[in-house]
Amino acid sequence: MIKNIGIGDTRNLLASATSPGKGLSIKAGTVVKAEVVEVTEGGNALLRIISAGSSKEAMQGIIIKAFTEVPLTKGQNIYLEVLGGKDSIKMQFIGDMKDSSASLQQNIPVKILDMFARLSEARLSNSEFKELLNMLKSLPESIKNAIPEFKGLEKLMLDTKGLSGNVLRAFVETSGVAFETKLKVAVLSDPESVLRNIIALQSEGDLKGLLLKLNNLLKDSNVIQTLKQAGFKISDISNMVEKFTRNIEFFQVTSKINDMFCTFMPVLWEGLKDSEFLFKKNKDEKNDSYTCDINLDLEKLGKLSVSVTIMEKSFYVTFFIEQPEIAALISSEKKTLEKRFASQGLPLKAVNVNRKQGLTFGQAQNKGVNVKI
């Protein structure tokens, strides 16, 4: 149960607050719509929740007392994203509902923020990916042969035993998050054969394409009959397909809002609770640089983030760790990491290990590297 709410701007989030009368339970990652009821000097504010993800009815009308670093005005309707926490949590300000064309800070269309709010509870954990894999494995070979899309989905579930750089790269490219971009490329490159290109995209390993195609197939009477004869409920499979499609759409909107490429990582790794990739081109350097954050939530090790930045063909690696003993363990293995980079001919300029409380998913870590040329 979350009792303390804090809000801040998109870069510096430090606040504490109380919810008068009752506790407040909000899932991290949820987008909250709120009305500013009152603002006083020093950053104190009263906010009335309009909705919170799919928990609209349960949360609607609740008043919270908060401290904010973002300038707010009475009557303003705003979007806040829950970053997480325990007794005291953080929210980041991501937009204003009054401006019909864009939010105040990030120039994000309101319709995109509305979509983000609707999808904010659609993100799935690693255990739910295992649930999908178990369902796929339980299908008889006769079903998989009759509906090869099921086999395609099963192949896209990664196993740590076969994990490598090439496998991860292939997954990122086929995760479905860039599906609409691929369609645009198909239209621009061969406008007279768009239909053929779309069909190819849906059958050559793109996860969202496979899910959309399966969704259509599950409406076919022959497919329904085949699955029923094998003892499967169409509703169970349809719900699973819908759930994973919405998960991809959540990452698509997250990528748009944060101006980066963000995708999930369904690695079947025992003890892994959640994971994601984030790719971003850094705009505040004279020279182009690119950063990849790999965020992991492990049952035994807690949350950790590995931020890898490449600049002028050199690499800079920063680890963000919640638990001090894990930070010490990784620090002791710096030399091993340096040797592995050297063995691949990759110039590694720096390795840093930082403690960081409250690591949040869906956001790039602050500055994996800070270098002035």
N, C-alpha and C positions, 0 to 999 in steps of 0.2 A: 504494500500500500504506500503510495507516494503522498507525503503530506506537505512537502515544501516545494514550491515552484519558483524558478528563477528565469528571467529572460534577458537576452542581451543582443548585440548586433551579430552580424554574420562572422565576425572575426574574433571578438573579444567577449567571452561569455562568462561573467562572474556575477552571481546574484544569489540571494536567499529570500524566502518568503514563507508565508503560512496560508493555509486554506481554512478560513474560519468555519466552524460548525461541523465539518466532516472531512475525512481524508479523501484523497484524490488518487485514483489508480489509472495511469496512462502508460501504455506500452511505448518503449523507446522507438523512435522512428515515426510515431504517429504525428500527423499534421493537425494542429488545433486551430480552429477559427475562433476568434474572440473579439468582443467589443470592449473598448476602453471606457469604463464607467466613470472613473475619476483619476486625476493626476495631481500629485502634490509636489512641493519642492523637495529636492534631494533624490528624485528618481522613484519615489513610491507611487504605486498605481493599484487601482482596483480593476480587475478584468472579469467580464462575464463570458463564459464559454458558450459559443453558438453551436459548435459541433466539434467532435474529436474523432476523426477517421470514421470507422464504421460503428463507433460507440455513441452515435449522435443522441439517441433518446436517453441513455443513461447519464451522459455528461451535460446535456443541454441545460442552460440556466444557472449552473454552478458559478458562484462568485469566488475568485481567488485574489488574495492580497499579495502583491509582488513588488520586487525592486527591479528596475530596469535601467540599463545604460543607453537604451535607444530613446530618443525624444518622441514622446507620444502626446496626442491631444484627445481631449474628451470627445466621445462619440465616434472616434476612429475605429474602423473594423480592420483587423490584422490577421495575418497567418503566422503561426509559430510552429517550429518543428521541435519535438521532444528529443533531446540528445541523450538523456539517460541520467542515472544517479540513484541513490538510495534515499537517505533522509532528506537530502537536498538535491534537486535535479536542475538541469539546465535546459532552456529552450532557446533556439535561435530565431530571430526575426527574419522572415523570408519574403514578406510582401504586405501590401496594403490593398484592401478590397475596394476602396473608394475610387481609385484610378482605373477606369475601364480598359485602358490600353496597356498599362505596365505597372509593376510594383515600384516602390520608391527607390530601393537600393540596387536592384540587380536587373532592371529592365526586363522582367519576366512577365509575359502576358498573364492576365488573371485567369483565363481559361486553362492555362497550364497549371497554375497553382490549385485551381479547383480539382483538376484531374489528379494532381499529386495528393491532395487531401483524401480523395476517394480511394486511392490505391495505397495509402500509407500503412495500412495494416495487412497488405497482401504479401509482404516479404516473407519468404519461407526459410526455415532453418535446415541444417544438414540432416536432421532426423526425418524431415518430411521428404527430402530427396531419397532417403533410404526406403521410405514407405512406397514411393513411386517405383523404385527399382524392384522391390519385393513383389509389387503387383505385376510388373512386366515379366519377372522370372516365373511367376505362377501361371502365366498363360501357356497353354499347350503349343507345341511346335506347329501343329496344324493351323492354329489361329494366327501365329506369327507369319506363316507362309502365305496365308490368305490375306493378311493385312500387314505387309512388310514395314509399315510406318512404326509398328510396335518394336520391331527389331532395330530400326533406326534410332528410336529413343533410347533403347537399352545400350546401344553402342556409345551414346553420348554421355553416359554416366561414367565418370573417371574412377579408376582404382589406383591407390597409392603404389601398388606393386609395379605398375607400368608407367608411372609418372616420370615425365622428362620435360625439358624445355620445349621440344617440338610438340609434344602432346598438349601442353598447356596453351601454347600458341594456337594450335588447331582448335582447341575448345573455345578460346576467346573469340576467334573469328566466326565460330558457328553457334555461339550462345543464344542467338536470337535478338540480342539487344540492338544490333546494327541491321536488322532485317529490312526495315523500311528504307534505309540508306542503300542497301543492295538493290531494292526495287527501283529506286530513282536512277541508279547507275545503269540498270538494265534498260530503262526507258530511254535514257539519253544516248546509250551506246547503240541500241538497235530498236528504235521505236516501232518498226514494222513487225517485230517478232516479240512484242512484250509478253503476250500470253505464254509463248513457248519458254521465255526466260523465267517467268513467274513459276511455272510448273517445275522447271529445272531447279530453281531455288528451293522449292518445297520438297524436293525429293533427293537433294544432294547433301543432307546433313545439317541444315539450319534448324535449330531447335524450335524457334517460333513458327517457322514454315511447317514443320512436321506437326506441331500442335494444332495449328489452324486447319491443316488438311485432315487430321484425325477428328477434329470437331465436326467437320462436314461429313466425314464417313460415318460417324456415330449416329447420323440422322437417316442413313440409308437402311431400308427395311431388310435387305439381305445381310448386312453387317450386324444389325440388331438381332436377327434370328440366329446367326452363327454364334454370337457371344452368349445368347440365352441358352442355346443347346449345350454350350460348354460350362454352363452354371455361373455365368457372370452377370451382374446387374449393370445395365447400361448407365443408370444414374450414378453408380459409384465411379465408373470410368470417366463419364462426362464431367463429374465434379472434380476429379483429379486433373483432367485436361484443362478445365477452366481455371483451377487454382494455379497451375504452373504458367498458364498464359498471362494471368494477372501479375504473377511474380516478375515475369519478363517486362511487362509494361511498367511496373514500378521502377525497375532499373533504367528503363528508357527515359522516364520522366526525371528521375534522379540525375541522370547524365545531362539532360537539358538544363535543369535548374542550376547545377553546379559547374556547368561549362567544362565537362570532362566526360570521359568514357568510363562508366561504372558497370560492372557485371558481377553476378554471383559466381561461385566456384563449387559445383556439386561434386567434390572429391569424396569418395567413399573411404574415409579415413576414420578408424576407430578412435573415439574420444574427441572428434572434431564436432563442435556444436554449430558453428557458423563461420562463413568465410566469404571474401569478396576480393575482386581486383578493381583498382581505380587507376586510370591513365589520364595524365594531364600535361598539356603543353604550358610551360611556365612563361608568363608574359612580362615579368618584372626584371628580366636580365637583358643586358645588351646583346648577348649571344643566346640563340635558341637553346633551350634545355627542356628535357622531358623527364617526368617522374612517374614511376609505377609504385603504388602502395598495395601491399598484400596484407590484408587484415584477417587475423585468425582468432577464433574464440575456442580455446581448448579446455576440456574438462579439468585436467590436472594442472595445466600451466597458466590458466586464465587467458586474458586477452593480450595479444601482442600484434604489433604492426611493423612490417619491414618496408621502409621507404627507399627506393633505388632511383637515383637521379643520374642521368647521363648528360654531360655538358662538354663540348669540344672533344668528343670521343673518349672521355674519361668518366669513371663511375664513382659515385659517392653513395655510401650505404648508411642508413640510420635505422636503428632498432628502437621502438618505443615499447616499453614493458611495464606492466602493472605491478608484478611481484618482484621484490628486491632480489630474492635468491635466484630467480630466472635471469635477471639482468646480470648478476655476477657470473652465472654459468656461461652466458653468451659472450661476456667480456673476456672470459678465459679462453674462448675459442676463436678470437680474432685472427690469430696467425693462420689457423686452418682455413678460414675463409679467404684470407689474402693469397694463400698458396693455390686454392682452387681457382680463383680469378686468374692468377698468373699462368696456371697450367692451360687455360683456355685462350691465353694471349690477350686478356682484357685488363687494361690499366685501371687499377683500383686506387684512387687517391686518398680516400678517407673512410674509416669505419667508426661510427659513433653509437654508443648505447645510452639511451636516456630513460629515466623513470618517468612515467606519466600516468596519473590517476584518471579513471573515467574515460578510457579509450572508447570512442564512438564510431560506429560503422556508417557508411554512406557519405563520409567526408574525408577529403585528403588531409593528411597530417600537416601541421604547420612547419613548412620549410625543412625538408629532408636534408638540404644542404644550404649553407649560407657562405657564399664565396664571392669576393669582389675581384674583378679582373682590372 
